């Protein structure tokens, strides 16, 4: 029994270490988006959000959309994390998921937050969801093909370990870069007012189509069972950095408009 207890402790510790060493767009990336957004919030917006979130930062709540996935009560929100569309189409002309998608989710979040009759609890819930969804909207593999589940069915290796193309863009590159979300946010590219305005311009649909351009590019970066490593990081991590920054700026734009 003593040996069995030691084995169980070692197993649990091993699982913990694997999870702790695997930061992803669902944690480090999403928190980076929240942290960047904080820097673009207007004073009035920031005060209202701080009141709603009871002082919690956007970075802290940014993982909420993934945190609730294991709870069956929130199953209806699962399809709101992504959009499936062919590489040669834009969002307007693609077939829509009858269960909803990222656009559906973000618009629902906005409507609840704007509704004077919404409870404070509902506003907090949908605000946290929206922070997360705005991050997902800028991850190229979240605007991917239906047939391969946004790259989840494209098996590749990352530095020799089995994974898939979606995971490379969700987690592996950010993990390999080995920066905290605060470091990633602090080292986002310096932009002038005109550049920020250009990123802020457009609609949610325009932003989806903008991300989809990178989705098309990403699908051409690897083939089934290819081993990806340093050269891949060198060529493509800049897209991840740019998309995180766009997501933060656009999240702030949506929040400033709402509040």
C-alpha positions in Angstrom: 0.0 0.0 0.0 2.9 2.3 0.8 4.5 1.7 -2.6 1.1 2.2 -4.3 0.7 5.5 -2.5 4.2 6.6 -3.7 3.4 5.6 -7.2 0.1 7.6 -7.2 1.9 10.7 -5.8 4.6 10.4 -8.4 2.0 10.0 -11.2 0.0 13.1 -10.0 3.1 15.1 -9.7 4.2 14.1 -13.2 0.8 15.2 -14.6 1.1 18.5 -12.8 4.6 19.1 -14.1 3.5 18.3 -17.7 0.6 20.7 -17.4 2.7 23.4 -15.8 5.3 23.2 -18.5 2.8 23.5 -21.3 1.6 27.1 -21.5 -0.8 27.7 -24.4 -3.0 30.2 -26.2 -5.6 29.2 -23.6 -3.4 30.5 -20.8 -0.2 32.4 -21.7 -1.6 33.6 -25.1 -5.0 34.6 -23.8 -3.5 36.4 -20.8 -1.2 38.2 -23.2 -4.2 39.4 -25.1 -5.9 40.6 -21.9 -2.7 42.3 -20.7 -2.2 44.2 -24.0 -5.9 45.2 -24.0 -5.5 46.8 -20.6 -3.0 49.3 -22.1 -5.6 50.5 -24.7 -8.6 50.9 -22.4 -10.0 54.3 -21.7 -10.2 55.4 -18.1 -14.0 55.2 -18.0 -13.9 51.7 -19.5 -11.3 50.5 -17.1 -13.2 51.7 -14.1 -16.4 50.0 -15.2 -14.7 46.7 -15.9 -12.8 46.8 -12.6 -16.1 47.2 -10.9 -17.7 44.4 -12.8 -14.8 42.0 -12.3 -14.3 43.0 -8.7 -10.8 44.3 -9.4 -9.7 41.2 -11.4 -7.6 41.9 -14.5 -8.5 41.0 -18.1 -5.4 38.8 -18.1 -6.8 36.8 -15.1 -10.2 36.2 -16.6 -9.0 35.6 -20.1 -8.9 31.8 -19.7 -12.5 31.5 -18.5 -13.8 30.3 -21.8 -11.5 27.2 -21.6 -11.8 26.8 -17.9 -15.6 26.0 -18.2 -15.2 23.5 -21.0 -15.1 20.5 -18.7 -18.5 21.5 -17.2 -21.3 20.0 -19.2 -23.6 22.9 -18.2 -21.7 25.0 -20.7 -21.7 22.6 -23.6 -23.7 25.1 -25.7 -20.8 27.5 -25.8 -18.3 24.9 -27.3 -18.8 25.9 -31.0 -18.3 29.6 -30.1 -14.6 29.0 -29.9 -14.0 28.7 -33.6 -15.2 29.1 -37.2 -15.0 26.5 -39.9 -14.6 27.8 -43.4 -12.9 26.7 -46.7 -9.6 28.3 -47.5 -11.0 29.9 -50.6 -14.0 31.6 -49.0 -14.6 34.6 -46.7 -16.9 34.5 -43.7 -19.8 36.1 -45.5 -20.1 33.4 -48.2 -19.2 30.4 -46.1 -21.6 27.9 -44.6 -22.5 28.8 -41.0 -22.6 26.4 -38.1 -26.3 26.1 -37.0 -25.0 25.8 -33.4 -23.1 29.1 -33.6 -19.5 30.2 -34.0 -17.1 32.9 -32.8 -19.2 35.7 -34.4 -22.3 34.3 -32.8 -20.6 34.1 -29.4 -19.0 37.6 -29.4 -22.3 39.2 -30.6 -24.2 37.5 -27.8 -21.7 38.6 -25.2 -22.0 42.2 -26.4 -25.8 42.1 -26.4 -25.9 40.8 -22.8 -23.4 43.4 -21.6 -25.4 46.2 -23.3 -28.8 45.1 -22.0 -29.9 47.2 -19.0 -32.0 44.3 -17.9 -29.1 41.8 -17.7 -28.1 40.8 -14.2 -24.7 41.8 -12.9 -23.8 38.1 -12.8 -24.7 37.6 -16.5 -22.7 40.6 -17.5 -19.6 39.3 -15.7 -20.1 35.8 -17.2 -20.4 37.1 -20.8 -17.6 39.7 -20.3 -15.2 37.0 -19.3 -16.3 34.8 -22.3 -15.9 37.7 -24.7 -12.3 38.4 -23.5 -11.5 34.8 -24.3 -13.3 34.6 -27.7 -11.6 37.7 -28.9 -8.3 35.9 -28.4 -9.6 32.8 -30.2 -10.7 34.9 -33.1 -7.1 35.8 -33.8 -5.6 32.3 -33.6 -5.3 31.2 -37.3 -6.3 27.6 -36.6 -9.5 28.7 -34.9 -10.6 29.9 -38.4 -9.7 26.6 -40.1 -11.1 23.9 -42.3 -14.0 21.7 -41.1 -12.5 18.5 -42.6 -9.4 18.6 -40.4 -10.9 20.3 -37.4 -8.8 23.4 -37.7 -5.6 21.4 -38.0 -6.3 19.1 -35.1 -6.3 16.1 -37.5 -3.0 17.1 -39.1 -0.4 15.1 -37.2 3.1 16.6 -36.9 6.0 16.4 -34.6 7.3 19.4 -32.5 10.9 19.0 -31.7 10.4 15.2 -32.2 7.3 14.9 -30.0 3.9 13.9 -31.5 1.3 16.7 -31.7 -0.8 18.3 -34.4 -0.8 21.6 -36.4 -3.5 23.2 -34.3 -1.6 22.5 -31.1 1.6 24.0 -32.6 -0.2 27.3 -33.1 -2.3 27.0 -29.9 0.5 26.2 -27.5 3.8 24.8 -28.7 5.4 27.9 -30.2 4.4 30.1 -27.3 5.7 27.5 -24.9 9.0 27.1 -26.8 9.5 30.9 -26.8 9.4 30.7 -23.0 8.1 34.1 -22.1 5.5 34.9 -19.5 2.3 36.7 -20.6 3.6 40.0 -19.1 6.9 39.7 -21.0 5.1 38.9 -24.2 2.8 42.0 -23.7 5.6 44.3 -22.7 7.6 43.2 -25.8 4.7 43.7 -28.3 5.8 45.8 -31.2 5.6 49.6 -30.8 2.8 51.1 -32.9 2.0 54.7 -33.7 -1.6 56.1 -33.6 -2.2 55.5 -37.3 -1.1 51.8 -37.0 -3.4 51.3 -34.0 -6.3 53.0 -35.8 -5.8 50.7 -38.8 -5.9 47.6 -36.6 -9.0 48.9 -34.8 -10.9 49.6 -38.0 -13.5 47.2 -39.5 -16.1 44.9 -38.1 -15.9 41.5 -36.4 -16.4 39.9 -39.8 -13.5 41.9 -41.2 -11.3 40.7 -38.4 -12.3 37.1 -39.0 -11.4 37.5 -42.7 -8.1 39.1 -41.7 -7.2 36.1 -39.5 -8.3 33.7 -42.2 -5.6 35.1 -44.5 -3.1 33.7 -42.0 -5.1 30.4 -41.7 -4.5 29.9 -45.4 -0.8 30.6 -45.0 -0.5 28.3 -42.0 -2.0 25.3 -43.8 0.9 25.6 -46.3 3.6 25.6 -43.7 3.6 21.9 -42.8 2.7 18.4 -44.1 1.4 15.3 -42.3 4.0 13.8 -39.9 6.6 16.6 -40.6 9.0 17.4 -37.7 8.8 21.1 -36.9 11.4 22.8 -34.8 13.8 25.8 -34.8 13.4 26.8 -38.4 9.6 26.8 -38.1 9.8 29.0 -35.0 12.1 31.4 -36.9 9.8 31.7 -39.9 6.4 31.8 -38.2 6.4 32.9 -34.6 6.2 36.5 -35.8 2.6 35.8 -36.9 1.7 34.6 -33.4 3.2 37.8 -31.9 1.4 40.0 -34.3 -2.0 38.3 -33.9 -1.7 38.5 -30.1 -1.2 42.2 -30.4 -4.1 42.7 -32.8 -6.3 40.7 -30.5 -5.5 42.9 -27.5 -6.0 46.1 -29.4 -9.3 45.0 -30.9 -10.5 43.6 -27.6 -9.9 47.1 -26.1 -11.7 48.7 -29.0 -14.8 46.5 -28.4 -14.7 47.2 -24.7 -14.3 50.9 -25.1 -17.3 50.9 -27.5 -19.4 48.9 -25.0 -18.6 50.9 -21.9 
